[in-house]
């Protein structure tokens, strides 16, 4: 028996489409369903359902333009197919509408139509929230992603907070930390990132080094040093000259000169850069190893490319003073006075070094036996 009526043909095409779909023959399924839609006598509800099915199939085939086209047709046809607006039937229709818009937003995103995607995902989420329904995690996740990519960081903030509240995952805390960074809220960024770290979910080198910088920026150098040292020992962060320099700097700022010393010595040996010798000179001065402070400061000045050479001259001058090398101290402070950033301090130390040198000369002239220059 052959099908003669359009209605019968629509039923057959529907069956064939389902058969191909169940066998994962998606292109054949699409062809069958499109033939169904061509039948003038096909039921409206069946057509509406088929729009949705075809859109899903196009997603499987990664044909997002066609998927979007059928989802748009689905939205237009849904109201005509179901004009009822009362009770549970209305709620079901609203839920279906929201789900369609969320899927359409995904298609638009794949087509790089981000503004249209954002409009539809917002409508889907609002649809659920106005009816006290919890939106799926994927919807908020897509909305957050779209805000990030559109650089609408302030709008992304409440979305991430909703994700953390209803779908708590450490990756959302991590994203929240990055978002606060974009908004220049570094304390909030530190708090969010630290939560991820304390949970053991922060493992990448770049992330751990960034956390150390955040601790330094928040005036908690000890935490920076402990975090970085632990990561280096675990092999999560490589012991490069740059990372060792950061670790040594953190220990120094934390007042742990003896811990900073071996770290910076290794960093200096690895890189040979003047800036690391400058840090090392300051550490030597802090722990009272004045002879090494002089050598490190001289190495720093010789290698050059220093951001604040005047500060290194001040360290050199102070180390020379401690070694009773007053003439050399005066020379260093005179050099420091040539730089704007160290001019005021240099002037004070220069006066002191000259006066102290004259005082010691007078005492020696009077027969006093005093320590001479130790370098």
QUIGIPE-V85261 format. One record per residue. N is the residue number from 1. SS is DSSP state (H for helix, E for strand, L for the rest). NEAR is the number of other C-alpha atoms within 8 Angstrom. D_FIRST is the distance of its C-alpha to the first C-alpha in Angstrom with 2 decimals. Layout:
BEGIN
{{N,SS,NEAR,D_FIRST} {N,SS,NEAR,D_FIRST}}
END
This chain:
BEGIN
{{1,L,2,0.00} {2,L,3,3.79} {3,L,7,6.76} {4,L,6,9.11} {5,L,6,12.05} {6,H,11,14.67} {7,H,11,15.01} {8,H,9,11.54} {9,H,12,12.22} {10,H,14,15.62} {11,H,10,14.51} {12,H,8,12.57} {13,H,12,15.67} {14,H,11,17.88} {15,H,8,16.45} {16,H,10,16.78} {17,H,14,20.20} {18,H,9,21.33} {19,H,9,20.29} {20,H,12,22.31} {21,H,11,25.07} {22,H,7,25.51} {23,L,6,25.93} {24,L,6,28.42} {25,L,9,26.55} {26,H,11,27.80} {27,H,8,27.26} {28,H,10,23.58} {29,H,15,23.37} {30,H,12,25.19} {31,H,9,22.93} {32,H,12,19.82} {33,H,13,21.82} {34,H,8,23.16} {35,H,10,19.74} {36,H,14,19.20} {37,H,11,22.57} {38,H,6,21.68} {39,L,11,19.07} {40,L,7,21.12} {41,L,7,19.40} {42,L,13,19.86} {43,L,7,22.27} {44,H,7,25.86} {45,H,7,26.57} {46,H,8,23.68} {47,H,11,25.04} {48,H,12,28.51} {49,H,8,27.53} {50,H,10,25.78} {51,H,12,29.00} {52,H,11,30.85} {53,H,8,28.49} {54,H,12,28.55} {55,H,14,32.33} {56,H,9,32.68} {57,H,13,30.71} {58,H,13,32.97} {59,H,11,35.91} {60,H,8,34.73} {61,L,8,34.54} {62,L,6,37.96} {63,L,9,36.77} {64,H,12,38.88} {65,H,8,38.81} {66,H,9,35.03} {67,H,16,35.35} {68,H,12,38.03} {69,H,9,36.02} {70,H,12,33.12} {71,H,15,35.64} {72,H,9,37.37} {73,H,9,34.16} {74,H,12,33.59} {75,H,10,37.08} {76,H,8,36.63} {77,H,9,33.28} {78,H,9,34.32} {79,H,8,36.70} {80,H,7,34.28} {81,H,9,31.63} {82,L,7,34.27} {83,L,6,37.07} {84,L,6,38.45} {85,L,6,41.86} {86,L,6,43.18} {87,H,6,43.94} {88,H,6,41.99} {89,H,9,39.01} {90,H,10,41.39} {91,H,8,42.77} {92,H,8,39.36} {93,H,9,38.60} {94,H,9,42.02} {95,H,10,41.51} {96,H,8,38.18} {97,H,10,39.95} {98,H,13,42.78} {99,H,9,40.57} {100,H,11,38.73} {101,H,13,42.12} {102,H,12,43.42} {103,H,9,40.52} {104,H,14,41.02} {105,H,14,44.71} {106,H,10,43.90} {107,H,14,41.81} {108,H,14,44.66} {109,H,10,47.14} {110,H,8,45.30} {111,L,8,45.38} {112,L,6,49.12} {113,L,9,48.72} {114,H,10,51.08} {115,H,6,52.25} {116,H,9,48.72} {117,H,15,48.00} {118,H,12,51.14} {119,H,9,50.27} {120,H,12,46.88} {121,H,14,48.14} {122,H,9,51.03} {123,H,10,48.72} {124,H,13,46.61} {125,H,12,49.78} {126,H,8,51.36} {127,H,11,48.25} {128,H,13,48.67} {129,H,10,52.46} {130,H,7,52.61} {131,L,6,50.59} {132,L,6,52.75} {133,L,7,49.98} {134,L,6,50.97} {135,L,9,49.35} {136,L,6,47.91} {137,H,8,50.37} {138,H,6,48.28} {139,H,11,48.54} {140,H,14,52.34} {141,H,10,52.51} {142,H,10,50.63} {143,H,13,52.81} {144,H,11,55.92} {145,H,8,54.86} {146,H,11,54.23} {147,H,13,57.63} {148,H,10,59.28} {149,H,7,57.72} {150,L,7,58.63} {151,L,6,62.14} {152,L,9,61.98} {153,H,11,63.86} {154,H,7,65.18} {155,H,8,61.70} {156,H,13,60.51} {157,H,10,63.28} {158,H,8,61.91} {159,H,11,58.43} {160,H,14,59.89} {161,H,9,61.92} {162,H,10,58.78} {163,H,13,57.20} {164,H,11,60.38} {165,H,7,60.50} {166,H,6,56.93} {167,L,8,55.87} {168,L,8,59.23} {169,L,7,59.10} {170,H,8,62.01} {171,H,7,60.17} {172,H,11,60.24} {173,H,13,63.98} {174,H,11,64.31} {175,H,9,62.44} {176,H,13,64.64} {177,H,14,67.69} {178,H,9,66.48} {179,H,12,65.79} {180,H,12,69.31} {181,H,10,70.60} {182,H,8,68.92} {183,L,8,70.61} {184,L,6,73.99} {185,L,9,74.20} {186,H,10,75.55} {187,H,7,76.73} {188,H,9,73.30} {189,H,14,71.80} {190,H,12,74.17} {191,H,9,73.31} {192,H,12,69.54} {193,H,12,69.99} {194,H,9,72.47} {195,H,9,69.99} {196,H,14,67.61} {197,H,9,70.54} {198,H,7,71.89} {199,L,7,68.46} {200,L,7,68.53} {201,L,8,65.57} {202,L,9,67.58} {203,L,8,67.76} {204,L,8,67.56} {205,H,9,70.84} {206,H,6,70.45} {207,H,9,69.74} {208,H,14,72.73} {209,H,11,75.10} {210,H,8,73.90} {211,H,12,74.66} {212,H,13,78.17} {213,H,9,78.73} {214,H,11,77.54} {215,H,13,80.08} {216,H,11,82.80} {217,H,7,81.87} {218,L,8,82.16} {219,L,6,85.65} {220,L,10,84.63} {221,H,12,85.62} {222,H,10,86.03} {223,H,9,82.36} {224,H,16,81.50} {225,H,13,83.64} {226,H,8,82.36} {227,H,10,78.71} {228,H,13,79.20} {229,H,9,81.42} {230,H,8,78.94} {231,H,11,76.07} {232,H,11,78.19} {233,H,7,79.15} {234,H,7,75.51} {235,L,7,74.59} {236,L,10,72.35} {237,L,13,74.68} {238,L,8,76.41} {239,L,7,80.21} {240,L,8,80.55} {241,H,11,83.67} {242,H,7,81.90} {243,H,11,80.66} {244,H,13,84.04} {245,H,12,85.76} {246,H,8,83.65} {247,H,14,84.42} {248,H,14,88.12} {249,H,10,88.17} {250,H,14,86.56} {251,H,15,89.12} {252,H,12,91.92} {253,H,9,90.80} {254,L,9,90.55} {255,L,6,94.20} {256,L,9,93.38} {257,H,12,95.36} {258,H,8,95.77} {259,H,10,92.00} {260,H,15,91.52} {261,H,12,94.12} {262,H,8,92.41} {263,H,12,89.06} {264,H,15,90.55} {265,H,9,92.67} {266,H,10,89.53} {267,H,15,87.79} {268,H,12,90.83} {269,H,7,90.92} {270,H,8,87.24} {271,H,7,87.34} {272,L,9,90.98} {273,L,9,90.30} {274,H,14,93.16} {275,H,11,91.30} {276,H,13,90.92} {277,H,15,94.61} {278,H,13,95.35} {279,H,10,93.48} {280,H,14,95.20} {281,H,17,98.60} {282,H,10,97.98} {283,H,14,97.01} {284,H,14,100.12} {285,H,13,102.25} {286,H,8,100.65} {287,L,8,101.42} {288,L,6,104.93} {289,L,9,104.49} {290,H,12,106.33} {291,H,10,107.02} {292,H,9,103.32} {293,H,17,102.57} {294,H,13,104.91} {295,H,9,103.30} {296,H,12,99.73} {297,H,16,100.69} {298,H,9,102.40} {299,H,10,99.33} {300,H,16,97.12} {301,H,12,99.41} {302,H,7,99.71} {303,H,8,95.95} {304,L,8,95.46} {305,L,6,92.29} {306,L,9,93.14} {307,L,5,91.88} {308,L,7,95.18} {309,H,10,97.97} {310,H,14,100.52} {311,H,10,99.23} {312,H,14,99.68} {313,H,13,103.25} {314,H,13,103.89} {315,H,14,102.72} {316,H,15,104.91} {317,H,14,107.87} {318,H,10,107.52} {319,H,14,107.30} {320,H,15,110.43} {321,H,11,112.21} {322,H,8,111.43} {323,L,12,112.89} {324,L,10,116.01} {325,L,13,115.29} {326,H,13,116.33} {327,H,8,116.72} {328,H,9,113.25} {329,H,16,111.85} {330,H,12,113.50} {331,H,9,111.96} {332,H,12,108.45} {333,H,15,108.84} {334,H,11,110.12} {335,H,10,106.95} {336,H,16,104.82} {337,L,14,106.61} {338,L,9,105.20} {339,L,10,101.71} {340,H,6,100.80} {341,H,8,98.79} {342,H,13,101.68} {343,H,12,104.69} {344,H,8,105.75} {345,H,8,105.58} {346,H,13,107.23} {347,H,11,110.17} {348,H,8,110.80} {349,H,9,110.57} {350,H,12,112.71} {351,H,8,115.50} {352,H,8,115.33} {353,H,12,115.33} {354,H,11,118.34} {355,H,8,120.26} {356,H,9,119.53} {357,H,10,120.51} {358,H,8,123.81} {359,H,8,124.48} {360,H,9,123.97} {361,H,8,126.21} {362,H,8,128.94} {363,H,9,128.73} {364,H,10,128.96} {365,H,7,131.92} {366,L,6,133.58} {367,L,6,133.15} {368,L,7,130.00} {369,L,5,127.90} {370,L,6,124.26} {371,L,6,121.05} {372,L,7,120.41} {373,L,8,117.20} {374,L,8,114.80} {375,L,6,112.82}}
END
